[in-house]
Amino acid sequence: MDRTQAKEKITKLLRLANDKGATSSERDTALEMANKLASKYGFKIQKGTPYSGYAKNPTTLNKNTYNFDLNCFNKKFVNFLFAGLGIKNWFWIGKKTVSFDDYRNFNVVAFQKFYKKFVSVYYKLKKISCLTESEYFDIFCYYFQKGSFGMNPGNIEYNQAAELGALFRNTKFF
C-alpha cells in the first residue's frame, strides 16, 4: 500500500468512525485502524469539520444512476455497501433504479458485479444459518467489515463474508 492508497483508506475509515448509523464498536475499530495507518504512513489526523467545498460548486458533481436486477434489490444491502463507500444521500426511483449525486467518478459496472456477488454469498451462507434475518445480517456484516479492514475473521463459518469484505476493499469503485 502506498501513501495515496493509505490516505484513501484512512478517509474511508474516518467516514465509518463518524457514521451515526454504525455501532459504537464499529466506530471505535475504524478510528483505531485509521490512527494506526496514519501513524504508519506519517499522516496526522485532526478533529474538525469536513471539507464542504464540493457542495459550494455543484458543477463538480457527477450524477450516477444505475439499475439493479429487481429480484436482488435489497435496501439494507445497498445502504450497507453505500455507507462503506461514503455515499449517504441515495434514493431509488421506481423499483429498479438507484440514484445519487457524487463528485467522484463512480464505477457503476464494478458496483453492480460486486452487489450481485454480495447477494449471492449472503443468501448462500444464510441457508446454512439457524439465525433470524436480523441476527444473521448483523453477524454477516461484522465479518464482512473485518475482511474489508484486512483482519482475519477467526471464524471459518463466515470466512466467505470476510473474503467478500477484502474484495470490497480492493475493488476500484472510484
BAPANU-656823 format. One record per residue: x, z, y of N, C-alpha, C, O in turn; residue in three letters. Coordinates in steps of 0.02 Angstrom, whole numbers, padded with zeros to 5 digits, always signed. Layout:
BEGIN
XZYXZYXZYXZYALA;...
***
This chain:
BEGIN
+00043+00000-00059+00000+00000+00000+00045+00000+00062+00091+00041+00067MET;+00033-00047+00108+00072-00048+00170+00034-00008+00224-00020+00018+00212ASP;+00065-00004+00284+00035+00036+00338-00034+00009+00359-00078+00049+00376ARG;-00043-00056+00359-00107-00085+00379-00161-00066+00330-00216-00046+00350THR;-00146-00071+00266-00195-00052+00215-00209+00023+00218-00266+00046+00209GLN;-00157+00062+00231-00165+00135+00236-00210+00151+00295-00253+00195+00290ALA;-00200+00116+00352-00242+00128+00410-00315+00113+00395-00360+00151+00415LYS;-00328+00057+00360-00396+00039+00342-00426+00092+00296-00484+00111+00304GLU;-00388+00115+00247-00412+00165+00200-00426+00231+00237-00476+00264+00223LYS;-00382+00250+00283-00393+00311+00322-00457+00306+00363-00495+00353+00368ILE;-00468+00247+00393-00528+00236+00432-00591+00244+00389-00639+00277+00410THR;-00590+00215+00329-00647+00221+00284-00658+00294+00263-00715+00318+00260LYS;-00604+00329+00249-00609+00399+00230-00637+00441+00287-00677+00486+00275LEU;-00615+00427+00348-00640+00465+00405-00714+00451+00418-00751+00495+00439LEU;-00736+00389+00404-00807+00373+00411-00847+00416+00362-00899+00444+00379ARG;-00821+00420+00300-00855+00461+00250-00853+00535+00269-00902+00571+00260LEU;-00797+00557+00296-00790+00627+00316-00839+00646+00372-00856+00704+00380ALA;-00861+00596+00411-00907+00608+00467-00978+00586+00451-01022+00589+00494ASN;-00990+00564+00388-01056+00540+00369-01101+00600+00354-01089+00639+00309ASP;-01154+00607+00394-01201+00663+00385-01240+00657+00320-01268+00707+00296LYS;-01242+00598+00291-01278+00588+00228-01236+00608+00167-01263+00613+00112GLY;-01171+00618+00176-01128+00638+00121-01132+00713+00110-01148+00751+00156ALA;-01117+00734+00049-01117+00806+00035-01056+00837+00068-01009+00802+00086THR;-01057+00903+00075-01000+00937+00107-00937+00929+00066-00882+00922+00095SER;-00942+00928+00000-00882+00919-00041-00854+00848-00034-00793+00838-00034SER;-00898+00798-00029-00875+00729-00018-00839+00723+00049-00787+00692+00054GLU;-00869+00754+00101-00838+00752+00167-00770+00787+00167-00721+00762+00196ARG;-00767+00845+00134-00703+00883+00131-00650+00844+00094-00592+00841+00115ASP;-00669+00814+00037-00622+00775-00002-00597+00715+00037-00537+00700+00037THR;-00642+00680+00071-00623+00621+00111-00575+00641+00167-00526+00606+00179ALA;-00589+00696+00201-00545+00719+00255-00477+00739+00229-00425+00723+00259LEU;-00476+00773+00172-00412+00793+00142-00371+00732+00123-00311+00729+00136GLU;-00403+00682+00092-00367+00621+00073-00343+00583+00134-00288+00555+00134MET;-00384+00580+00187-00364+00546+00248-00302+00580+00279-00256+00546+00301ALA;-00302+00646+00280-00244+00682+00307-00181+00670+00265-00127+00663+00293ASN;-00188+00668+00199-00130+00655+00156-00102+00585+00169-00041+00577+00175LYS;-00147+00536+00172-00124+00467+00185-00092+00462+00255-00041+00429+00263LEU;-00123+00494+00304-00097+00491+00372-00027+00522+00374+00018+00494+00406ALA;-00018+00577+00340+00048+00610+00338+00099+00565+00303+00156+00558+00327SER;+00079+00535+00248+00124+00493+00208+00147+00432+00248+00205+00411+00242LYS;+00102+00401+00287+00118+00340+00323+00133+00350+00397+00140+00302+00434TYR;+00138+00413+00418+00159+00427+00487+00105+00418+00540+00121+00404+00597GLY;+00042+00425+00522-00013+00421+00570-00033+00492+00591-00021+00540+00554PHE;-00062+00497+00649-00088+00561+00672-00163+00554+00682-00186+00508+00716LYS;-00200+00600+00652-00273+00599+00659-00292+00648+00714-00273+00707+00712ILE;-00329+00623+00763-00351+00665+00818-00426+00668+00820-00460+00618+00806GLN;-00453+00725+00837-00526+00731+00847-00545+00696+00912-00507+00698+00960LYS;-00602+00666+00912-00626+00634+00973-00686+00592+00958-00711+00591+00901GLY;-00710+00557+01007-00768+00513+00997-00743+00446+00972-00691+00423+00993THR;-00782+00414+00928-00761+00349+00902-00761+00296+00957-00797+00302+01007PRO;-00722+00245+00947-00718+00190+00994-00784+00154+00996-00810+00134+00944TYR;-00812+00145+01055-00878+00113+01060-00874+00048+01100-00925+00023+01123SER;-00816+00021+01108-00807-00040+01147-00843-00100+01117-00863-00145+01153GLY;-00852-00100+01051-00886-00157+01019-00959-00162+01041-00985-00217+01049TYR;-00991-00105+01051-01061-00106+01070-01070-00132+01141-01124-00156+01159ALA;-01018-00127+01183-01023-00150+01252-01022-00226+01258-01046-00253+01308LYS;-00996-00259+01208-00990-00331+01211-01024-00361+01149-00990-00374+01099ASN;-01089-00373+01151-01125-00397+01092-01103-00465+01068-01119-00484+01012PRO;-01066-00503+01109-01045-00569+01086-00991-00564+01032-00978-00613+00998THR;-00960-00506+01024-00910-00498+00972-00941-00481+00905-00905-00478+00855THR;-01006-00468+00903-01038-00450+00840-01058-00513+00801-01081-00563+00830LEU;-01050-00509+00736-01072-00563+00692-01131-00539+00652-01127-00486+00620ASN;-01186-00576+00652-01243-00555+00612-01235-00585+00543-01228-00646+00535LYS;-01237-00542+00493-01230-00563+00424-01296-00551+00388-01320-00495+00385ASN;-01325-00604+00361-01387-00598+00323-01375-00629+00254-01347-00683+00249THR;-01395-00594+00202-01387-00621+00136-01444-00599+00091-01481-00553+00108TYR;-01451-00632+00034-01507-00621-00011-01485-00585-00075-01431-00598-00101ASN;-01527-00541-00099-01518-00509-00163-01569-00537-00212-01624-00555-00192PHE;-01552-00540-00275-01599-00556-00327-01653-00502-00327-01637-00443-00327ASP;-01715-00521-00327-01770-00473-00321-01770-00421-00377-01786-00363-00364LEU;-01751-00440-00437-01752-00394-00494-01700-00339-00490-01707-00287-00523ASN;-01649-00348-00450-01597-00296-00448-01591-00262-00380-01545-00222-00370CYS;-01636-00277-00334-01632-00243-00269-01652-00170-00277-01705-00155-00305PHE;-01610-00126-00253-01624-00054-00255-01598-00025-00189-01538-00028-00176ASN;-01642+00003-00150-01624+00028-00084-01569+00081-00086-01524+00080-00045LYS;-01573+00127-00135-01523+00180-00137-01454+00152-00156-01403+00178-00134LYS;-01452+00100-00198-01388+00069-00215-01357+00036-00153-01298+00046-00138PHE;-01398-00003-00118-01373-00038-00058-01351+00013-00006-01298+00004+00025VAL;-01390+00065+00004-01373+00116+00053-01307+00150+00035-01265+00162+00079ASN;-01297+00167-00028-01236+00199-00052-01175+00154-00040-01124+00177-00013PHE;-01180+00091-00059-01123+00044-00052-01110+00029+00022-01052+00027+00043LEU;-01162+00018+00061-01152+00005+00132-01122+00065+00168-01080+00056+00212PHE;-01141+00125+00149-01111+00185+00179-01036+00186+00165-00997+00205+00208ALA;-01017+00166+00105-00946+00163+00088-00908+00110+00128-00847+00115+00137GLY;-00944+00061+00153-00913+00008+00194-00920+00022+00268-00896-00017+00309LEU;-00954+00075+00286-00964+00091+00357-01020+00053+00389-01023+00048+00451GLY;-01065+00025+00350-01123-00012+00376-01182+00036+00375-01207+00054+00321ILE;-01205+00056+00434-01258+00106+00437-01326+00079+00458-01377+00101+00432LYS;-01327+00031+00502-01391+00006+00529-01409-00059+00495-01401-00113+00524ASN;-01434-00054+00434-01456-00113+00398-01530-00107+00383-01558-00052+00384TRP;-01562-00163+00369-01633-00162+00351-01646-00223+00308-01606-00269+00306PHE;-01703-00223+00274-01721-00281+00236-01781-00315+00265-01825-00284+00296TRP;-01783-00381+00254-01838-00423+00278-01872-00452+00217-01839-00483+00175ILE;-01936-00442+00212-01972-00466+00153-01951-00425+00092-01945-00364+00096GLY;-01940-00460+00037-01921-00425-00024-01850-00442-00048-01825-00410-00095LYS;-01817-00490-00016-01752-00511-00041-01696-00508+00011-01638-00504-00009LYS;-01711-00510+00074-01659-00519+00125-01637-00453+00156-01679-00416+00181THR;-01573-00440+00153-01544-00381+00185-01508-00406+00247-01472-00456+00244VAL;-01516-00370+00303-01486-00393+00366-01452-00335+00402-01476-00278+00400SER;-01396-00350+00433-01361-00301+00475-01317-00338+00524-01299-00396+00514PHE;-01299-00303+00578-01252-00330+00628-01186-00294+00619-01184-00234+00608ASP;-01132-00332+00624-01066-00302+00617-01015-00346+00653-01023-00407+00655ASP;-00964-00315+00682-00913-00353+00718-00862-00383+00670-00823-00426+00690TYR;-00860-00360+00608-00812-00385+00559-00839-00446+00522-00900-00456+00520ARG;-00795-00485+00494-00816-00544+00456-00829-00522+00385-00783-00512+00346ASN;-00893-00514+00367-00913-00487+00303-00915-00541+00250-00941-00595+00261PHE;-00886-00526+00191-00883-00574+00136-00946-00563+00093-00948-00521+00048ASN;-00997-00602+00108-01062-00595+00075-01057-00608+00001-01085-00571-00039VAL;-01023-00662-00019-01018-00681-00089-00984-00625-00130-01007-00608-00184VAL;-00930-00597-00104-00896-00542-00139-00942-00482-00147-00942-00450-00199ALA;-00981-00467-00095-01026-00410-00099-01082-00423-00150-01099-00378-00189PHE;-01110-00483-00150-01163-00499-00197-01138-00493-00270-01173-00466-00312GLN;-01078-00519-00283-01049-00514-00350-01038-00441-00369-01053-00420-00425LYS;-01010-00403-00323-00997-00333-00337-01062-00295-00348-01067-00254-00394PHE;-01112-00309-00307-01176-00274-00313-01207-00286-00382-01232-00239-00413TYR;-01206-00347-00406-01233-00362-00472-01196-00325-00527-01226-00300-00574LYS;-01130-00320-00520-01090-00283-00569-01107-00208-00565-01113-00175-00616LYS;-01115-00182-00504-01132-00112-00494-01198-00096-00530-01203-00047-00567PHE;-01248-00138-00519-01314-00127-00550-01308-00130-00626-01337-00089-00661VAL;-01271-00179-00651-01263-00187-00723-01230-00126-00755-01254-00100-00805SER;-01175-00104-00727-01139-00046-00754-01182+00017-00748-01185+00057-00794VAL;-01216+00025-00691-01258+00084-00680-01310+00090-00736-01317+00142-00767TYR;-01348+00037-00748-01402+00040-00797-01376+00042-00869-01408+00071-00913TYR;-01319+00011-00881-01289+00014-00948-01271+00086-00965-01285+00109-01020LYS;-01240+00121-00918-01222+00191-00930-01284+00237-00929-01286+00287-00964LEU;-01334+00219-00889-01395+00259-00883-01432+00262-00950-01462+00313-00966LYS;-01429+00207-00988-01464+00204-01052-01440+00257-01101-01479+00283-01141LYS;-01376+00275-01097-01349+00324-01145-01349+00395-01116-01323+00441-01148ILE;-01377+00403-01057-01379+00468-01025-01445+00504-01040-01497+00472-01049SER;-01442+00569-01041-01503+00609-01052-01527+00640-00986-01571+00683-00987CYS;-01499+00619-00931-01513+00650-00866-01572+00616-00832-01592+00560-00849LEU;-01601+00651-00783-01653+00621-00741-01619+00569-00696-01558+00569-00689THR;-01659+00526-00667-01633+00474-00623-01593+00504-00565-01538+00480-00549GLU;-01619+00555-00534-01587+00587-00477-01520+00619-00497-01470+00610-00463SER;-01520+00655-00553-01458+00687-00577-01406+00634-00595-01348+00640-00578GLU;-01429+00583-00631-01383+00530-00652-01353+00493-00592-01293+00479-00591TYR;-01394+00477-00543-01370+00441-00484-01315+00482-00449-01263+00454-00430PHE;-01326+00547-00441-01276+00590-00409-01211+00592-00448-01157+00587-00418ASP;-01215+00598-00514-01154+00601-00555-01119+00534-00556-01058+00531-00550ILE;-01157+00480-00563-01127+00413-00563-01090+00402-00497-01034+00377-00498PHE;-01121+00419-00441-01090+00409-00375-01028+00452-00367-00979+00431-00336CYS;-01029+00512-00395-00971+00557-00391-00911+00524-00425-00856+00522-00396TYR;-00920+00499-00487-00864+00467-00522-00845+00400-00491-00787+00381-00492TYR;-00893+00364-00465-00879+00302-00428-00833+00318-00369-00783+00282-00358PHE;-00849+00369-00331-00808+00387-00273-00739+00411-00293-00690+00396-00259GLN;-00734+00448-00348-00668+00469-00372-00625+00407-00386-00567+00405-00367LYS;-00654+00357-00418-00618+00295-00431-00601+00257-00368-00547+00228-00363GLY;-00646+00258-00319-00632+00223-00256-00577+00257-00216-00544+00225-00174SER;-00566+00322-00228-00512+00358-00195-00448+00356-00236-00397+00385-00216PHE;-00450+00321-00293-00390+00315-00335-00377+00377-00378-00322+00387-00402GLY;-00428+00418-00388-00421+00478-00428-00442+00466-00500-00485+00424-00513MET;-00412+00502-00547-00429+00498-00617-00496+00532-00628-00505+00589-00605ASN;-00544+00499-00662-00610+00529-00669-00610+00593-00712-00651+00637-00700PRO;-00564+00598-00760-00562+00658-00801-00620+00663-00849-00627+00714-00883GLY;-00663+00613-00853-00720+00614-00897-00728+00544-00926-00747+00497-00891ASN;-00713+00536-00990-00713+00470-01022-00782+00438-01020-00788+00376-01018ILE;-00835+00478-01021-00903+00453-01021-00919+00413-00957-00958+00366-00959GLU;-00888+00433-00901-00901+00399-00837-00841+00358-00813-00835+00344-00754TYR;-00798+00340-00860-00739+00302-00843-00757+00234-00811-00723+00212-00765ASN;-00810+00202-00835-00831+00138-00807-00853+00145-00734-00841+00100-00694GLN;-00884+00201-00717-00905+00213-00648-00843+00219-00604-00842+00193-00548ALA;-00791+00254-00628-00729+00262-00590-00693+00195-00584-00666+00180-00531ALA;-00693+00155-00637-00661+00089-00634-00698+00045-00583-00666+00006-00547GLU;-00763+00051-00581-00803+00013-00533-00786+00035-00462-00782-00006-00416LEU;-00775+00100-00453-00755+00126-00388-00687+00099-00366-00677+00082-00308GLY;-00641+00094-00414-00575+00065-00399-00581-00009-00380-00547-00032-00335ALA;-00625-00044-00415-00638-00114-00398-00667-00120-00328-00649-00165-00290LEU;-00712-00075-00311-00741-00073-00243-00687-00064-00191-00687-00098-00139PHE;-00640-00019-00205-00585-00006-00158-00541-00069-00148-00517-00082-00093ARG;-00532-00106-00202-00485-00163-00199-00518-00230-00181-00483-00279-00170ASN;-00584-00232-00178-00618-00294-00160-00616-00304-00084-00627-00257-00046THR;-00601-00364-00063-00597-00380+00008-00666-00401+00033-00685-00459+00030LYS;-00703-00351+00059-00769-00365+00086-00765-00388+00159-00811-00420+00184PHE;-00709-00372+00193-00700-00392+00262-00635-00430+00269-00618-00452+00324PHE;
***
